[in-house]
Amino acid sequence: MLNEKMVKLGTESSAIRQLFEYGKQRKAEIGDDKVFDFSIGNPSVPAPESVNETIRELIEKEDSVLLHGYTSAPGDMAVRTKIANYIKETSGIEAEASNIYMTCGAAASLTVTLTAIANEGDEVILLAPFFPEYRVFAEKAGFKCVVVNCREGDFQIDIPVLEKAINKNTKAIIINSPNNPTGVVFSEETIISLAELLNRKQEELGKEIFLISDEPYRELVYGDVSVPYPANYYNNTVVCYSFSKSLSLPGERIGYIFVSPRCKDSAFVFAAVCGAGRALGFVCAPSMLQRVVAENLGKTANINVYNTNRELLYNALTEYGYTAVKPDGAFYLFVKALESDAAAFAEEAKKQELLLVPSDSFGMGGYVRISYCVSTEQIKASLPAFKKLYEEYNNG
């Protein structure tokens, strides 16, 4: 017999992927410019030219066998050292290469980390709305998922509600800031309150609770917004980072795990990460890409396009009458559906060729996610459709 759970996962793609595939089919039928696909968070701006320059230099100057050969299982030591030094410079934490494990993007980082810490009966708290694959990764690792809603209105963490959910079985909490799907950045006040709560609960329960910080959007913020680094506020923090969004390299699958040296028994936590990577087959992340990202730390693709799209879309939709929290980061707008059933609303939007992801798979009903990492021309062309959709609900 096959593993029925895996068969189900393989035959029932995520709501995001389903909508993305529908969009490709619809574009083939009526034309690309007539379908407004806001389904998937695929960066629409090119990688910085420095990335291409680094690749060219490596190919032209490095020994091909060494360049494309295996690194050590946790990653190339020189690369890990550069990343650790960058973390030290930007956060003040005394990071070392021995705290860094290179991975095939944030998905691998999360899967490895969850597998490293999970024991039978453990629970992980997911703060809704959350990236749907968190549930897949956590359950495969053996966790029971406990969903806690963030505050509606600003989507900051609802600390009193979270406190009620923490119990003797709680092993970890996953946070994501800037957030997918809301674009909200957790404030320093929120992170401080979270750290205080977790420290109090650790003492009360006599156990460690891990804070897993999923950070593919850390550099994608607008204006003077800053993103607090959770490891500076809470010792038992593990950071799962990806270069997919910051450097516009989603298909290259490159990232890392940072086990804070302030974690209790951090060397053993890192050993568990290495063991989980080995058990899952996630050893030696793409070797050339390790070298590429090490030379481009702190750089980003040109996010001005995303900011233009954010302002244009948010201002227009709220003017029409839609309700949304203005995002401070990432490239998503989380919009209140015009009826209680978000999936039904998303189906109605399809009639206007608007492809919006209903929020049910994000652990919270009543909203749709709009990925505005598209061309500004698409944003402009879609606005009459958004206006017509609103008018149909309110003037029908």
LINQUI-V472077 format. One record per pair of residues at least 4 apart in sequence whose ideal C-beta (glycine too) atoms are under 7 Angstrom apart, sorted by sequence separation. I is the first residue (numbers start at 1). J is the second residue. If there is no record, write none. Layout:
i=I j=J
i=I j=J
This chain:
i=2 j=6
i=3 j=7
i=4 j=8
i=5 j=9
i=6 j=10
i=7 j=11
i=8 j=12
i=13 j=17
i=14 j=18
i=15 j=19
i=16 j=20
i=17 j=21
i=18 j=22
i=19 j=23
i=20 j=24
i=21 j=25
i=22 j=26
i=23 j=27
i=24 j=28
i=25 j=29
i=26 j=30
i=27 j=31
i=30 j=34
i=47 j=51
i=49 j=53
i=50 j=54
i=51 j=55
i=52 j=56
i=53 j=57
i=54 j=58
i=55 j=59
i=56 j=60
i=57 j=61
i=58 j=62
i=62 j=66
i=63 j=67
i=64 j=68
i=65 j=69
i=71 j=75
i=75 j=79
i=76 j=80
i=77 j=81
i=78 j=82
i=79 j=83
i=80 j=84
i=81 j=85
i=82 j=86
i=83 j=87
i=84 j=88
i=85 j=89
i=86 j=90
i=87 j=91
i=95 j=99
i=104 j=108
i=106 j=110
i=107 j=111
i=108 j=112
i=109 j=113
i=110 j=114
i=111 j=115
i=112 j=116
i=113 j=117
i=114 j=118
i=118 j=122
i=126 j=130
i=130 j=134
i=133 j=137
i=134 j=138
i=135 j=139
i=136 j=140
i=137 j=141
i=139 j=143
i=151 j=155
i=158 j=162
i=159 j=163
i=161 j=165
i=162 j=166
i=166 j=170
i=176 j=180
i=179 j=183
i=186 j=190
i=188 j=192
i=189 j=193
i=190 j=194
i=191 j=195
i=192 j=196
i=193 j=197
i=194 j=198
i=195 j=199
i=196 j=200
i=197 j=201
i=198 j=202
i=199 j=203
i=200 j=204
i=201 j=205
i=221 j=225
i=230 j=234
i=243 j=247
i=259 j=263
i=265 j=269
i=266 j=270
i=267 j=271
i=268 j=272
i=269 j=273
i=270 j=274
i=271 j=275
i=272 j=276
i=273 j=277
i=274 j=278
i=275 j=279
i=276 j=280
i=286 j=290
i=288 j=292
i=289 j=293
i=290 j=294
i=291 j=295
i=292 j=296
i=293 j=297
i=303 j=307
i=304 j=308
i=305 j=309
i=306 j=310
i=307 j=311
i=308 j=312
i=309 j=313
i=310 j=314
i=311 j=315
i=312 j=316
i=313 j=317
i=314 j=318
i=315 j=319
i=316 j=320
i=318 j=322
i=341 j=345
i=342 j=346
i=343 j=347
i=344 j=348
i=345 j=349
i=346 j=350
i=350 j=354
i=374 j=378
i=376 j=380
i=377 j=381
i=378 j=382
i=382 j=386
i=383 j=387
i=384 j=388
i=385 j=389
i=386 j=390
i=387 j=391
i=388 j=392
i=389 j=393
i=390 j=394
i=391 j=395
i=392 j=396
i=2 j=7
i=13 j=18
i=27 j=32
i=30 j=35
i=47 j=52
i=62 j=67
i=71 j=76
i=72 j=77
i=75 j=80
i=88 j=93
i=103 j=108
i=138 j=143
i=150 j=155
i=151 j=156
i=157 j=162
i=178 j=183
i=179 j=184
i=186 j=191
i=202 j=207
i=228 j=233
i=244 j=249
i=249 j=254
i=261 j=266
i=277 j=282
i=278 j=283
i=285 j=290
i=317 j=322
i=327 j=332
i=337 j=342
i=339 j=344
i=349 j=354
i=350 j=355
i=359 j=364
i=360 j=365
i=374 j=379
i=74 j=80
i=87 j=93
i=88 j=94
i=103 j=109
i=139 j=145
i=150 j=156
i=178 j=184
i=202 j=208
i=221 j=227
i=231 j=237
i=243 j=249
i=244 j=250
i=260 j=266
i=263 j=269
i=277 j=283
i=318 j=324
i=327 j=333
i=339 j=345
i=359 j=365
i=88 j=95
i=138 j=145
i=150 j=157
i=151 j=158
i=178 j=185
i=202 j=209
i=230 j=237
i=259 j=266
i=317 j=324
i=338 j=345
i=349 j=356
i=359 j=366
i=362 j=369
i=372 j=379
i=27 j=35
i=87 j=95
i=126 j=134
i=150 j=158
i=177 j=185
i=201 j=209
i=231 j=239
i=337 j=345
i=359 j=367
i=26 j=35
i=58 j=67
i=103 j=112
i=126 j=135
i=149 j=158
i=177 j=186
i=218 j=227
i=324 j=333
i=325 j=334
i=359 j=368
i=114 j=124
i=135 j=145
i=259 j=269
i=314 j=324
i=324 j=334
i=346 j=356
i=358 j=368
i=359 j=369
i=84 j=95
i=175 j=186
i=198 j=209
i=243 j=254
i=259 j=270
i=324 j=335
i=357 j=368
i=23 j=35
i=84 j=96
i=149 j=161
i=243 j=255
i=314 j=326
i=324 j=336
i=346 j=358
i=356 j=368
i=357 j=369
i=84 j=97
i=148 j=161
i=198 j=211
i=242 j=255
i=322 j=335
i=323 j=336
i=356 j=369
i=23 j=37
i=124 j=138
i=148 j=162
i=241 j=255
i=259 j=273
i=322 j=336
i=356 j=370
i=84 j=99
i=241 j=256
i=343 j=358
i=23 j=39
i=81 j=97
i=84 j=100
i=257 j=273
i=342 j=358
i=80 j=97
i=83 j=100
i=148 j=165
i=213 j=230
i=240 j=257
i=241 j=258
i=310 j=327
i=342 j=359
i=343 j=360
i=317 j=335
i=342 j=360
i=20 j=39
i=124 j=143
i=126 j=145
i=128 j=147
i=146 j=165
i=211 j=230
i=238 j=257
i=239 j=258
i=314 j=333
i=19 j=39
i=20 j=40
i=77 j=97
i=80 j=100
i=123 j=143
i=128 j=148
i=313 j=333
i=122 j=143
i=123 j=144
i=124 j=145
i=125 j=146
i=126 j=147
i=127 j=148
i=128 j=149
i=238 j=259
i=80 j=102
i=120 j=142
i=128 j=150
i=238 j=260
i=346 j=368
i=16 j=39
i=79 j=102
i=114 j=137
i=118 j=141
i=123 j=146
i=125 j=148
i=127 j=150
i=211 j=234
i=237 j=260
i=342 j=365
i=345 j=368
i=16 j=40
i=114 j=138
i=118 j=142
i=155 j=179
i=213 j=237
i=215 j=239
i=342 j=366
i=75 j=100
i=118 j=143
i=211 j=236
i=215 j=240
i=220 j=245
i=235 j=260
i=306 j=331
i=342 j=367
i=75 j=101
i=107 j=133
i=111 j=137
i=115 j=141
i=210 j=236
i=211 j=237
i=212 j=238
i=213 j=239
i=214 j=240
i=215 j=241
i=216 j=242
i=220 j=246
i=340 j=366
i=342 j=368
i=74 j=101
i=75 j=102
i=110 j=137
i=114 j=141
i=155 j=182
i=209 j=236
i=213 j=240
i=219 j=246
i=235 j=262
i=236 j=263
i=74 j=102
i=208 j=236
i=210 j=238
i=212 j=240
i=216 j=244
i=217 j=245
i=235 j=263
i=236 j=264
i=354 j=382
i=114 j=143
i=155 j=184
i=157 j=186
i=216 j=245
i=231 j=260
i=337 j=366
i=127 j=157
i=154 j=184
i=156 j=186
i=336 j=366
i=337 j=367
i=156 j=187
i=231 j=262
i=254 j=285
i=336 j=367
i=337 j=368
i=354 j=385
i=254 j=286
i=335 j=367
i=353 j=385
i=354 j=386
i=157 j=190
i=253 j=286
i=334 j=367
i=335 j=368
i=352 j=385
i=156 j=190
i=159 j=193
i=163 j=197
i=252 j=286
i=159 j=194
i=162 j=197
i=166 j=201
i=254 j=289
i=334 j=369
i=335 j=370
i=354 j=389
i=173 j=209
i=175 j=211
i=185 j=221
i=198 j=234
i=254 j=290
i=352 j=388
i=157 j=194
i=168 j=205
i=172 j=209
i=180 j=217
i=191 j=228
i=252 j=289
i=332 j=369
i=333 j=370
i=352 j=389
i=159 j=197
i=171 j=209
i=172 j=210
i=173 j=211
i=174 j=212
i=175 j=213
i=176 j=214
i=195 j=233
i=332 j=370
i=170 j=209
i=171 j=210
i=178 j=217
i=191 j=230
i=195 j=234
i=254 j=293
i=332 j=371
i=333 j=372
i=125 j=165
i=134 j=174
i=172 j=212
i=174 j=214
i=185 j=225
i=188 j=228
i=331 j=371
i=349 j=389
i=192 j=233
i=331 j=372
i=348 j=389
i=178 j=220
i=185 j=227
i=186 j=228
i=191 j=233
i=331 j=373
i=178 j=221
i=125 j=170
i=131 j=176
i=123 j=169
i=130 j=176
i=247 j=293
i=122 j=169
i=123 j=170
i=124 j=171
i=121 j=169
i=123 j=171
i=124 j=172
i=125 j=173
i=126 j=174
i=127 j=175
i=122 j=171
i=131 j=180
i=178 j=227
i=247 j=296
i=124 j=174
i=177 j=227
i=243 j=293
i=129 j=181
i=247 j=299
i=338 j=390
i=118 j=171
i=129 j=182
i=247 j=300
i=248 j=301
i=117 j=171
i=246 j=300
i=247 j=301
i=117 j=172
i=175 j=230
i=338 j=393
i=208 j=264
i=313 j=370
i=313 j=372
i=310 j=372
i=309 j=372
i=312 j=376
i=309 j=374
i=306 j=372
i=313 j=379
i=320 j=386
i=306 j=373
i=309 j=376
i=312 j=379
i=316 j=383
i=320 j=387
i=308 j=376
i=322 j=390
i=317 j=386
i=321 j=390
i=309 j=379
i=320 j=390
i=305 j=376
i=321 j=394
i=219 j=300
i=220 j=303
i=222 j=307
i=220 j=306
i=222 j=310
i=117 j=210
i=113 j=212
i=227 j=329
i=225 j=328
i=110 j=214
i=225 j=329
i=222 j=328
i=221 j=328
i=222 j=329
i=106 j=214
i=221 j=329
i=220 j=329
i=106 j=216
i=220 j=330
i=220 j=331
i=217 j=329
i=217 j=330
i=14 j=132
i=113 j=238
i=9 j=136
i=113 j=240
i=110 j=240
i=109 j=240
i=109 j=241
i=109 j=242
i=106 j=240
i=106 j=241
i=106 j=242
i=105 j=242
i=91 j=229
i=93 j=231
i=106 j=244
i=41 j=180
i=93 j=232
i=105 j=244
i=91 j=231
i=92 j=232
i=91 j=232
i=184 j=325
i=182 j=325
i=184 j=327
i=185 j=328
i=113 j=257
i=183 j=327
i=184 j=328
i=185 j=329
i=112 j=257
i=182 j=327
i=183 j=328
i=109 j=255
i=183 j=329
i=109 j=256
i=183 j=330
i=105 j=253
i=109 j=257
i=104 j=253
i=105 j=254
i=106 j=255
i=183 j=332
i=104 j=254
i=105 j=255
i=178 j=328
i=180 j=330
i=182 j=332
i=183 j=333
i=178 j=329
i=179 j=330
i=181 j=332
i=183 j=334
i=103 j=255
i=178 j=330
i=180 j=332
i=182 j=334
i=103 j=256
i=181 j=334
i=102 j=256
i=103 j=257
i=101 j=256
i=117 j=272
i=100 j=256
i=101 j=257
i=116 j=272
i=116 j=273
i=100 j=258
i=99 j=258
i=116 j=275
i=99 j=259
i=113 j=273
i=116 j=276
i=112 j=273
i=115 j=276
i=99 j=261
i=95 j=258
i=112 j=276
i=115 j=279
i=96 j=261
i=112 j=277
i=115 j=280
i=95 j=261
i=93 j=260
i=94 j=261
i=112 j=280
i=111 j=280
i=112 j=282
i=155 j=325
i=87 j=258
i=99 j=270
i=154 j=325
i=98 j=270
i=101 j=273
i=83 j=256
i=101 j=274
i=108 j=282
i=101 j=277
i=104 j=282
i=181 j=359
i=103 j=282
i=104 j=285
i=181 j=362
i=103 j=285
i=104 j=286
i=102 j=285
i=102 j=290
i=181 j=369
i=51 j=247
i=48 j=247
i=47 j=247
i=74 j=274
i=47 j=248
i=73 j=274
i=43 j=245
i=46 j=248
i=47 j=249
i=45 j=248
i=73 j=277
i=43 j=248
i=73 j=278
i=129 j=334
i=43 j=250
i=42 j=250
i=73 j=283
i=75 j=285
i=73 j=284
i=76 j=287
i=79 j=290
i=83 j=294
i=86 j=297
i=79 j=291
i=82 j=294
i=86 j=298
i=71 j=284
i=70 j=284
i=76 j=290
i=83 j=297
i=75 j=290
i=76 j=291
i=79 j=294
i=82 j=297
i=149 j=364
i=71 j=287
i=147 j=363
i=70 j=287
i=69 j=287
i=68 j=287
i=71 j=290
i=68 j=288
i=67 j=288
i=132 j=361
i=58 j=288
i=129 j=359
i=132 j=362
i=130 j=362
i=58 j=291
i=129 j=362
i=130 j=363
i=128 j=362
i=129 j=363
i=128 j=363
i=129 j=364
i=128 j=364
i=55 j=292
i=126 j=363
i=54 j=292
i=51 j=292
i=54 j=295
i=54 j=296
i=51 j=296
i=50 j=296
i=48 j=296
i=50 j=299
i=48 j=299
i=48 j=301
i=47 j=301
i=46 j=301
i=45 j=301
i=45 j=302
i=43 j=301
i=45 j=305
i=41 j=331
i=41 j=332
i=39 j=355
i=36 j=353
i=38 j=355
i=35 j=353
i=36 j=354
i=37 j=355
i=38 j=356
i=39 j=357
i=34 j=353
i=36 j=355
i=35 j=355
i=44 j=373
i=41 j=371
i=43 j=373
i=44 j=374
i=40 j=371
i=42 j=373
i=44 j=375
i=23 j=355
i=38 j=370
i=39 j=371
i=41 j=373
i=22 j=355
i=38 j=371
i=38 j=372
i=19 j=355
i=38 j=374
i=19 j=357
i=16 j=357
i=15 j=357
i=36 j=378
i=15 j=358
i=36 j=381
i=15 j=361
i=36 j=382
i=14 j=361
i=33 j=381
i=36 j=385
